[in-house]
Amino acid sequence: MTGALVATMLTGCGSSSDAGSSSGAGSSSEAGGTTDLSKVELTVGTSGTYAPFSYFKEDGKTLQGFDVELLKALQDKLGFKIKNDTIQDMDYGPLTTSLTQGQIDLGAAALCATDERKEVMNFSDIYYDAGIIVAVGKDNNDIKSVDDLTDGKYKVAVQTGTIAYEYATSKLPEKCLQNFDSQALAYKAVEGGQADATIYDAPGTSYSIKTGEVKLKIVVRHHTHLHSPLISARNIRISLSSSIRQLRSCRMTVRSIS
């Protein structure tokens, strides 16, 4: 990440007459202009591999990051409880499946609001705009753009269940793709020479390179360089399953300050 994130919570959250939850419906508070969800218990999921949004502390057990702090702010504002006081950690593929099948109520993991996902999920307003990148080994001077990957000459590591994966499968030959359950494994494949490049979200990769966790370099950074209907407006949001419509109208805005 190259800038600080400033979150602004706007009031005006309202409950829906058909809203449901795992323990009870919320009530509207006219005085505060918000929804009272103090009797609501939600099952919450994230992916703890996406720093600086959601990742583990050095103890390997405690989740931290912007999404985690935003969930705490939502709890303070709306009053809902997280089941067992635990945010479930899972890979992106299982996370989206759990949301669509109603196994969890809320997912906060920098999920992109694609048209396909909108058919089975409710989404909050955008709180961060991001792009995707192409990263290669530090000594690799042959790959300079996505165009260099389209002929299938190079092996490209991607994490399944992500927008980067959807982009890669739509634009690159299948024979050149190496699929991984986590982006950490995709990074290691490039670092170890099993793959030539990886495609992933810009904030997470930039952060991991800056902290020294990932020893790669970025050769394509902005989503404007990667024209695709899937990512031309790459919006990171908190996704809501259709069982908690009370939160759908909650508006959150984040500014990225250089």
C-alpha positions as CSV (number, residue, x, y, z in Angstrom):
1,M,0.0,0.0,0.0
2,T,1.3,3.4,-0.9
3,G,-1.2,5.5,1.1
4,A,-3.1,5.7,4.4
5,L,-6.7,4.7,4.5
6,V,-9.3,6.9,6.2
7,A,-12.7,5.4,6.8
8,T,-15.8,7.6,7.1
9,M,-19.0,5.9,8.4
10,L,-22.2,7.6,7.1
11,T,-25.4,7.1,9.0
12,G,-28.7,6.1,7.4
13,C,-28.8,2.4,7.8
14,G,-32.3,1.1,7.7
15,S,-33.9,-2.3,8.3
16,S,-35.8,-4.2,5.8
17,S,-39.2,-5.9,6.5
18,D,-38.0,-9.1,5.0
19,A,-34.6,-9.0,6.7
20,G,-33.5,-12.1,8.5
21,S,-30.5,-13.1,10.7
22,S,-29.2,-16.1,12.6
23,S,-30.7,-14.8,15.9
24,G,-33.2,-12.1,15.2
25,A,-34.1,-9.0,13.2
26,G,-32.8,-5.5,13.8
27,S,-35.0,-2.6,14.8
28,S,-34.7,1.0,13.4
29,S,-33.7,3.8,15.6
30,E,-35.1,7.1,14.3
31,A,-33.1,9.2,16.7
32,G,-29.7,8.0,15.5
33,G,-30.7,7.2,12.0
34,T,-29.2,3.7,12.3
35,T,-30.4,0.2,12.6
36,D,-30.2,-1.6,16.0
37,L,-28.8,-5.1,15.5
38,S,-28.0,-5.7,19.1
39,K,-30.1,-8.9,19.0
40,V,-28.5,-10.2,15.8
41,E,-25.7,-12.7,15.7
42,L,-23.8,-13.1,12.4
43,T,-21.4,-15.7,11.1
44,V,-18.6,-13.8,9.6
45,G,-15.8,-15.0,7.2
46,T,-12.7,-13.5,5.7
47,S,-9.5,-14.6,4.1
48,G,-6.5,-14.1,6.3
49,T,-4.0,-14.0,3.5
50,Y,-4.7,-10.5,2.2
51,A,-2.5,-7.9,3.9
52,P,-3.1,-5.1,4.7
53,F,-6.9,-5.8,4.6
54,S,-7.1,-9.1,6.5
55,Y,-4.0,-11.1,7.8
56,F,-2.7,-12.7,10.9
57,K,-0.4,-11.3,13.5
58,E,2.9,-13.0,14.3
59,D,1.1,-15.4,16.7
60,G,-0.6,-17.0,13.6
61,K,-4.0,-16.9,15.4
62,T,-5.1,-13.3,15.7
63,L,-6.6,-11.6,12.6
64,Q,-5.8,-7.9,11.9
65,G,-6.0,-5.4,9.1
66,F,-8.4,-2.8,7.6
67,D,-11.3,-5.2,7.1
68,V,-11.0,-6.5,10.7
69,E,-11.0,-2.9,12.0
70,L,-14.0,-2.0,9.8
71,L,-15.9,-5.0,11.1
72,K,-15.3,-3.7,14.7
73,A,-16.5,-0.3,13.7
74,L,-19.6,-1.8,12.2
75,Q,-20.2,-3.7,15.4
76,D,-19.9,-0.5,17.4
77,K,-22.2,1.3,15.1
78,L,-24.9,-1.3,14.6
79,G,-24.6,-3.5,17.7
80,F,-24.6,-7.0,16.1
81,K,-22.6,-9.8,17.6
82,I,-20.1,-12.1,15.7
83,K,-20.8,-15.8,16.4
84,N,-18.4,-17.2,19.0
85,D,-16.5,-13.9,18.7
86,T,-14.6,-15.5,15.8
87,I,-14.1,-14.4,12.2
88,Q,-13.8,-17.6,10.2
89,D,-10.6,-17.7,8.0
90,M,-10.8,-19.5,4.6
91,D,-9.5,-19.3,1.1
92,Y,-11.4,-17.1,-1.4
93,G,-13.0,-20.0,-3.2
94,P,-14.6,-21.5,-0.1
95,L,-15.5,-18.0,1.2
96,T,-17.6,-17.1,-1.9
97,T,-19.2,-20.6,-1.8
98,S,-20.0,-20.2,1.9
99,L,-21.6,-16.8,1.2
100,T,-23.7,-18.0,-1.8
101,Q,-24.9,-21.1,0.1
102,G,-25.8,-19.2,3.2
103,Q,-23.2,-20.9,5.4
104,I,-21.9,-17.5,6.6
105,D,-23.9,-14.3,6.8
106,L,-21.2,-11.7,6.0
107,G,-17.9,-11.8,4.2
108,A,-15.3,-9.0,4.6
109,A,-12.3,-10.0,2.4
110,A,-11.8,-7.4,-0.3
111,L,-14.3,-9.2,-2.5
112,C,-14.9,-7.8,-5.9
113,A,-18.6,-7.0,-6.8
114,T,-18.9,-8.7,-10.2
115,D,-22.2,-8.9,-12.0
116,E,-22.2,-12.6,-11.4
117,R,-21.7,-12.3,-7.7
118,K,-24.4,-9.6,-7.5
119,E,-26.9,-12.2,-8.6
120,V,-26.4,-14.2,-5.4
121,M,-24.9,-11.6,-2.9
122,N,-25.8,-8.2,-1.6
123,F,-23.0,-5.7,-1.4
124,S,-22.2,-2.6,0.6
125,D,-21.1,0.6,-1.1
126,I,-17.5,0.7,-2.3
127,Y,-14.9,1.5,0.3
128,Y,-11.7,1.0,-1.8
129,D,-10.9,1.1,-5.5
130,A,-8.0,-1.1,-6.5
131,G,-6.4,-2.7,-9.5
132,I,-4.5,-5.9,-10.3
133,I,-0.8,-6.3,-11.1
134,V,1.6,-8.6,-12.9
135,A,4.6,-9.5,-10.7
136,V,7.8,-11.3,-11.8
137,G,11.2,-12.3,-10.3
138,K,13.6,-9.5,-9.6
139,D,15.9,-10.7,-12.4
140,N,13.2,-11.1,-15.0
141,N,13.5,-8.4,-17.6
142,D,11.6,-10.2,-20.4
143,I,8.0,-9.7,-19.1
144,K,7.0,-6.1,-19.3
145,S,3.2,-6.3,-19.9
146,V,0.2,-8.6,-20.0
147,D,0.7,-8.8,-23.7
148,D,3.9,-10.7,-23.1
149,L,1.8,-13.5,-21.4
150,T,-0.8,-14.0,-24.1
151,D,1.1,-16.4,-26.3
152,G,1.4,-19.0,-23.6
153,K,5.2,-18.9,-23.6
154,Y,5.4,-18.1,-19.9
155,K,3.9,-19.9,-16.9
156,V,1.6,-17.8,-14.8
157,A,0.7,-18.6,-11.2
158,V,-2.8,-17.5,-10.0
159,Q,-5.0,-18.1,-7.0
160,T,-8.3,-19.7,-7.7
161,G,-11.5,-17.9,-6.7
162,T,-10.0,-14.5,-7.2
163,I,-10.7,-11.8,-9.8
164,A,-7.1,-12.1,-11.0
165,Y,-7.9,-15.8,-11.7
166,E,-11.0,-14.9,-13.6
167,Y,-9.0,-12.3,-15.6
168,A,-6.2,-14.8,-16.4
169,T,-8.5,-17.6,-17.5
170,S,-10.4,-15.2,-19.8
171,K,-7.2,-13.6,-21.4
172,L,-4.4,-16.2,-21.2
173,P,-4.1,-19.7,-22.7
174,E,-5.1,-22.4,-20.2
175,K,-1.8,-24.3,-20.8
176,C,0.2,-21.5,-19.3
177,L,-1.8,-21.2,-16.0
178,Q,-0.7,-22.8,-12.7
179,N,-3.6,-22.8,-10.2
180,F,-3.0,-22.5,-6.4
181,D,-5.3,-22.4,-3.4
182,S,-3.5,-19.4,-1.9
183,Q,-1.6,-16.4,-3.3
184,A,1.3,-17.2,-1.0
185,L,1.9,-20.4,-2.9
186,A,1.6,-18.5,-6.2
187,Y,4.3,-16.1,-5.0
188,K,6.5,-18.9,-4.0
189,A,6.1,-20.6,-7.4
190,V,7.5,-17.5,-9.1
191,E,10.2,-17.0,-6.5
192,G,11.3,-20.6,-6.9
193,G,11.3,-20.5,-10.7
194,Q,8.3,-22.9,-11.2
195,A,6.3,-20.0,-12.7
196,D,7.4,-16.9,-14.6
197,A,4.8,-14.4,-13.3
198,T,1.8,-14.0,-11.1
199,I,-1.3,-11.9,-11.4
200,Y,-3.0,-10.6,-8.3
201,D,-4.4,-7.5,-6.5
202,A,-2.3,-4.4,-6.4
203,P,-2.7,-3.5,-2.7
204,G,-1.8,-7.0,-1.3
205,T,1.1,-7.5,-3.6
206,S,2.5,-4.0,-3.0
207,Y,2.3,-4.4,0.7
208,S,3.9,-7.9,0.7
209,I,6.8,-6.6,-1.5
210,K,7.3,-3.5,0.7
211,T,7.5,-5.6,3.9
212,G,9.9,-8.0,2.3
213,E,7.5,-11.0,2.7
214,V,7.5,-11.4,-1.1
215,K,10.7,-11.0,-3.2
216,L,9.3,-10.1,-6.6
217,K,8.8,-6.9,-8.6
218,I,5.7,-5.4,-10.2
219,V,5.8,-4.8,-13.9
220,V,2.2,-3.8,-14.5
221,R,0.5,-1.9,-11.7
222,H,-2.7,-0.1,-12.7
223,H,-6.0,-1.6,-13.7
224,T,-6.2,0.9,-16.6
225,H,-3.4,-1.2,-18.2
226,L,-5.6,-4.3,-18.0
227,H,-8.7,-3.5,-19.9
228,S,-11.4,-6.1,-19.1
229,P,-15.0,-5.9,-18.1
230,L,-14.2,-8.0,-15.0
231,I,-11.8,-5.4,-13.6
232,S,-12.2,-2.1,-15.4
233,A,-13.9,-0.8,-12.3
234,R,-12.1,-3.0,-9.7
235,N,-14.2,-2.4,-6.6
236,I,-13.3,-3.9,-3.2
237,R,-16.4,-4.1,-1.0
238,I,-17.8,-5.8,2.1
239,S,-20.2,-8.5,0.7
240,L,-23.4,-9.3,2.4
241,S,-25.4,-12.5,2.0
242,S,-29.1,-11.9,1.2
243,S,-30.1,-13.0,4.7
244,I,-28.9,-9.7,6.3
245,R,-30.4,-7.0,4.2
246,Q,-30.3,-4.7,7.3
247,L,-26.7,-3.9,6.4
248,R,-27.2,-3.3,2.7
249,S,-27.9,0.4,3.0
250,C,-24.9,1.1,5.3
251,R,-22.6,3.5,3.5
252,M,-18.9,3.4,3.9
253,T,-16.3,5.5,2.1
254,V,-12.6,5.2,2.2
255,R,-10.1,7.6,0.7
256,S,-6.6,6.6,-0.3
257,I,-4.2,9.4,0.5
258,S,-0.8,9.4,-1.1
